């Protein structure tokens, strides 16, 4: 594919997002849509929905994979790495600091209130993303009905299996019942070099996975193998990774259960991908070097499989999307993605973030700032943090 931008602009854009994107993977997708579809115009809503759908099917952290693919499209392989570094490094640094000062952090009530306010900012971001994506990806009654069906399925089966199921159902119904029209224009044309690099990425992914499954739980490579294995085998990303991480670091006794839970809480409070909980666990793990080196090894290992498989799948994805039959499938999948985001919003409203009556006006105020005030996300984050601290 032919890059259309510079590595510097990709790094700058994702570094800002890495500092301001609170709320987990679904909120990150809202931030990405606002920044790269609406504000910068690096890709349109249909292409963005296709990237989201692709990364939902793949193992690994979906929001980080979407960001990596956006950088890859914009500025080639260096752009993909710049996107990942910019989005990941701020939360990596914060998680290393959290491992260093975890005791002091938990005892400060003002800090706990501000962090709760950041969860309310995530509600506003996801709500706006659902509204905007529904208007662009579900413009007619059949696709609205398909999004509602996806939402209903996820209310019954909210786990990773349910997420994959709704995408499959959306694709099947789209192929059978939706009018695809003309195939999408080929704005991104993979070259033979793209396919060669894609095959190399998939080969490296498979070889490292095989090694990680065979590597013993002791020795210098054990830390890398454990986190690579976790990143390669988790579907759905986000919170789905935590049970696998617990088996990887708590069961062998590398990290105590109490520290593991403390890291989980800290990871929900910082911007950027939840997978950077690996930095916290790697810094405190009794396997490997510990400290900053252990954090770096664990973080690289847990992200690497998802980035390799996303890079390996992306060129073939563009070729498939140019076929008329696949265009109908993608219409259905994109409608299902709207239902998936709506289910995540309901989960945030009913389970994760709303704790008392004052949370409602804070979240509505943040949504108004985004929708009517056209405020930048960093201002909304600051508003919610301050409101959460004093509420």
C-alpha positions in Angstrom: 0.0 0.0 0.0 1.2 3.5 -0.8 1.6 5.8 2.3 -0.1 9.2 2.1 1.3 10.8 5.2 4.4 11.2 7.4 5.6 9.1 10.4 5.9 12.3 12.4 2.2 13.3 12.0 1.1 9.7 12.9 3.3 9.7 16.0 2.0 13.1 17.1 -1.6 12.2 16.7 -1.4 8.9 18.5 0.7 10.3 21.3 -2.0 12.8 22.1 -4.6 10.0 22.0 -2.3 7.9 24.3 -2.4 10.6 26.9 -6.2 11.4 26.6 -7.9 8.1 25.6 -9.5 6.9 28.9 -12.1 4.2 29.2 -11.0 1.0 27.7 -11.0 -0.4 24.1 -14.6 0.5 23.1 -14.0 4.1 24.2 -10.7 4.1 22.3 -12.6 3.2 19.1 -14.8 6.3 19.7 -11.7 8.5 20.1 -10.2 7.0 17.0 -13.4 7.6 15.0 -13.6 11.2 16.1 -9.9 11.9 15.4 -9.2 10.0 12.1 -12.6 9.8 10.4 -14.3 13.1 11.5 -11.5 15.5 12.2 -8.5 14.4 10.0 -10.3 12.5 7.3 -7.6 9.8 7.0 -10.3 7.2 6.2 -14.1 7.2 5.9 -16.7 5.7 8.2 -17.1 2.6 6.0 -13.4 1.8 6.0 -13.1 2.5 9.7 -16.0 0.1 10.4 -14.2 -2.5 8.3 -11.0 -2.2 10.3 -13.0 -2.5 13.6 -14.7 -5.6 12.3 -11.4 -7.2 11.2 -9.7 -6.6 14.5 -12.7 -7.9 16.4 -12.2 -11.2 14.6 -8.5 -11.4 15.4 -6.8 -12.3 18.7 -5.1 -9.4 20.6 -6.1 -5.9 21.7 -8.6 -4.7 19.2 -8.2 -0.9 19.7 -4.4 -1.1 19.5 -4.7 -3.2 16.4 -7.1 -0.7 14.8 -4.6 2.1 15.6 -1.7 0.1 14.2 -3.6 -0.5 11.0 -4.5 3.2 10.7 -0.8 4.1 11.1 0.2 1.4 8.6 -2.2 2.8 6.0 -1.1 6.3 6.6 2.7 6.0 6.7 3.7 2.5 6.0 5.4 0.1 8.5 7.1 3.0 10.3 3.8 4.7 10.6 2.2 1.5 12.1 5.0 1.3 14.7 4.7 5.0 15.4 1.0 4.6 16.0 1.6 1.8 18.4 4.4 3.5 20.3 2.5 6.8 20.6 -0.7 5.1 21.8 1.1 2.7 24.2 4.0 4.6 25.8 2.0 7.0 28.0 0.1 4.2 29.7 3.2 2.0 29.8 5.0 4.8 31.8 2.0 5.3 34.1 1.7 1.6 34.8 5.4 1.3 35.7 4.9 4.3 38.1 1.8 2.6 39.5 3.9 -0.5 40.2 6.4 1.7 42.0 3.9 3.7 44.1 0.8 1.4 44.3 0.4 1.7 48.0 0.3 5.5 48.1 -2.1 5.6 45.1 -4.7 3.4 46.7 -4.9 5.4 49.9 -5.8 8.8 48.3 -9.6 9.4 48.2 -9.3 12.5 45.9 -7.3 10.5 43.3 -10.0 7.7 43.5 -12.7 10.3 42.7 -10.9 11.8 39.8 -10.3 8.3 38.3 -14.0 7.6 38.6 -14.7 10.8 36.7 -12.5 9.5 33.8 -14.8 6.4 33.6 -17.8 8.9 33.1 -15.8 10.5 30.3 -15.7 7.1 28.6 -19.5 6.9 28.8 -19.8 10.1 26.8 -17.3 9.1 24.2 -18.9 5.7 23.6 -22.4 7.3 23.4 -21.3 9.7 20.8 -19.6 7.0 18.8 -22.7 4.8 18.8 -24.9 7.8 17.6 -22.5 8.8 14.8 -21.7 5.3 13.6 -25.4 4.3 13.7 -26.2 7.2 11.4 -23.5 6.4 8.9 -23.5 2.6 9.0 -27.2 1.9 9.6 -29.0 4.4 7.3 -31.9 2.1 6.5 -34.4 -0.1 8.3 -32.8 -3.5 7.5 -29.4 -2.5 8.9 -31.0 -0.8 12.0 -32.9 -4.1 12.6 -29.6 -6.0 12.2 -27.9 -3.7 14.8 -30.8 -4.3 17.2 -30.5 -8.1 16.7 -26.8 -7.9 17.5 -27.6 -5.9 20.6 -30.2 -8.5 21.7 -27.7 -11.3 21.2 -25.1 -9.6 23.3 -27.5 -8.9 26.1 -27.9 -12.7 26.4 -24.2 -13.7 25.5 -22.0 -10.7 26.4 -18.7 -12.7 26.3 -16.2 -13.1 23.5 -18.1 -15.9 21.9 -21.2 -13.6 21.7 -19.1 -10.8 20.1 -17.8 -13.1 17.4 -21.3 -14.6 16.9 -22.9 -11.2 16.2 -20.2 -10.4 13.6 -20.7 -13.8 11.9 -24.5 -13.3 12.0 -24.2 -9.8 10.6 -22.0 -11.0 7.8 -24.3 -13.9 6.9 -27.5 -11.8 6.9 -25.7 -9.0 5.0 -24.7 -11.5 2.3 -28.2 -13.0 2.0 -30.4 -9.9 2.5 -28.6 -6.6 1.9 -28.0 -4.9 -1.5 -24.3 -4.3 -1.7 -24.5 -2.0 -4.8 -21.1 -1.2 -6.4 -18.0 -2.6 -4.7 -16.0 -0.1 -2.7 -13.5 2.0 -4.5 -9.9 0.6 -4.2 -8.3 3.5 -2.5 -5.7 1.3 -0.9 -4.1 -1.2 -3.3 -1.8 -3.8 -1.8 1.3 -4.6 -3.7 3.2 -7.9 -4.0 5.6 -6.6 -1.3 2.6 -6.1 1.0 1.6 -9.8 0.6 5.2 -11.0 1.1 5.5 -9.0 4.3 2.0 -10.2 5.4 3.1 -13.9 4.9 6.3 -13.2 6.9 4.3 -11.7 9.8 1.9 -14.6 9.9 4.8 -17.1 9.8 6.6 -15.3 12.7 3.4 -15.2 14.7 2.9 -18.9 14.3 6.5 -19.8 15.2 6.6 -17.6 18.3 3.3 -19.0 19.4 4.6 -22.6 19.1 7.7 -21.6 21.0 5.7 -19.9 23.8 3.5 -23.0 24.2 6.6 -25.3 24.5 8.7 -23.0 26.6 9.1 -24.1 30.3 7.7 -21.9 33.1 11.3 -21.1 34.3 14.3 -19.5 32.8 15.0 -16.2 31.2 12.5 -16.6 28.4 9.6 -17.6 30.6 8.3 -14.1 31.1 8.3 -13.3 27.4 6.7 -16.7 26.6 3.9 -16.3 29.2 2.9 -12.9 28.0 3.2 -13.7 24.3 1.0 -16.8 24.8 -1.6 -14.7 26.5 -1.7 -12.1 23.8 -1.9 -14.7 21.1 -4.8 -16.7 22.6 -7.1 -14.0 23.9 -10.1 -13.0 21.6 -12.0 -9.8 22.4 -9.1 -8.0 24.1 -9.6 -5.6 27.0 -11.0 -7.3 30.1 -11.0 -10.7 28.4 -7.2 -10.9 28.9 -7.3 -10.7 32.7 -8.2 -14.4 33.4 -5.5 -15.6 31.1 -3.0 -13.2 32.7 -4.0 -14.5 36.1 -3.2 -18.0 35.0 0.1 -16.8 33.5 1.5 -14.9 36.5 -0.5 -15.7 39.7 -0.8 -19.5 39.4 3.0 -20.0 39.0 3.5 -17.6 41.9 5.3 -14.8 40.0 2.8 -12.1 41.3 0.6 -12.3 44.4 -3.2 -12.2 44.0 -3.5 -8.9 45.8 -0.9 -7.2 43.6 -2.6 -8.6 40.5 -5.9 -7.1 41.6 -4.2 -3.8 42.3 -2.7 -3.8 38.8 -6.1 -4.5 37.4 -7.6 -1.4 39.1 -4.7 0.8 38.1 -5.0 -0.3 34.4 -8.6 0.8 34.3 -7.6 4.3 35.6 -4.9 5.2 33.1 -5.3 6.2 29.4 -4.4 3.9 26.5 -4.8 0.2 26.1 -5.7 -2.1 29.1 -3.0 -4.5 27.9 -0.4 -2.3 29.4 -1.3 -4.0 32.7 1.5 -6.2 31.5 3.9 -3.4 32.3 2.7 -3.5 36.0 2.9 -7.2 36.2 6.2 -7.5 34.4 7.8 -4.9 36.7 6.7 -6.8 39.8 7.1 -10.4 38.5 9.6 -12.7 40.2 10.3 -14.2 36.8 12.5 -12.2 34.5 14.5 -9.1 35.4 11.7 -7.2 37.0 11.6 -3.4 37.2 11.7 -1.4 33.9 13.3 -4.2 31.9 10.6 -6.7 33.1 7.9 -4.2 32.2 9.3 -3.7 28.7 9.6 -7.4 28.0 6.1 -8.2 29.2 4.5 -5.3 27.3 6.3 -6.1 24.0 5.4 -9.8 24.4 1.7 -9.3 25.0 1.2 -6.8 22.1 3.4 -8.5 19.5 1.1 -11.3 18.5 -1.8 -9.0 17.9 0.2 -6.6 15.8 1.8 -9.4 13.7 -1.5 -11.0 12.9 -3.2 -7.7 12.1 -0.4 -6.8 9.7 -0.6 -10.3 8.2 -4.4 -10.1 7.6 -4.7 -6.5 6.5 -3.6 -6.8 2.8 -5.9 -9.8 2.2 -8.7 -7.9 3.9 -8.4 -5.1 1.4 -8.5 -7.5 -1.5 -11.5 -9.3 -0.2 -13.4 -6.1 0.5 -13.1 -5.1 -3.2 -15.3 -8.0 -4.3 -19.1 -7.4 -4.7 -20.2 -10.3 -2.5 -17.9 -9.2 0.3 -19.3 -5.7 0.2 -22.7 -7.0 1.2 -21.1 -9.0 4.0 -19.3 -5.9 5.2 -22.5 -3.9 5.3 -24.0 -6.5 7.6 -20.8 -6.7 9.8 -20.7 -2.9 10.1 -24.3 -2.9 11.3 -23.4 -5.6 13.8 -20.5 -3.4 15.0 -23.0 -0.7 15.9 -24.9 -3.2 18.0 -21.7 -4.3 19.6 -20.8 -0.7 20.6 -24.4 -0.2 21.9 -24.0 -3.2 24.1 -20.8 -1.9 25.5 -22.5 1.4 26.3 -25.2 -0.3 28.2 -22.6 -2.3 30.1 -20.9 0.9 31.0 -24.1 2.5 32.1 -25.4 -0.3 34.2 -22.3 -2.0 35.6 -19.0 -0.2 35.3 -19.3 3.5 35.8 -22.6 4.9 37.3 -22.2 4.6 41.1 -24.4 7.5 42.4 -26.9 10.1 41.3 -24.2 12.8 40.6 -22.7 10.6 37.9 -25.6 11.2 35.6 -25.3 15.0 35.1 -21.5 14.6 34.8 -21.8 12.1 32.0 -24.5 14.1 30.3 -22.4 17.3 30.6 -19.5 15.5 29.0 -21.7 14.2 26.1 -23.0 17.8 25.6 -19.5 19.1 25.4 -18.6 16.5 22.8 -21.8 16.7 20.7 -22.9 20.3 20.9 -19.8 22.1 22.1 -17.5 20.2 19.7 -14.9 20.1 22.6 -11.7 18.2 22.2 -11.5 15.0 24.1 -8.7 16.3 26.4 -11.1 19.0 27.7 -13.8 16.5 28.3 -11.4 14.3 30.2 -10.3 17.2 32.3 -13.9 18.2 33.0 -14.9 14.7 34.1 -11.8 14.2 36.3 -12.4 17.5 38.1 -16.1 16.8 38.5 -15.4 13.2 39.8 -12.9 14.5 42.3 -15.3 17.0 43.9 -18.5 15.0 43.6 
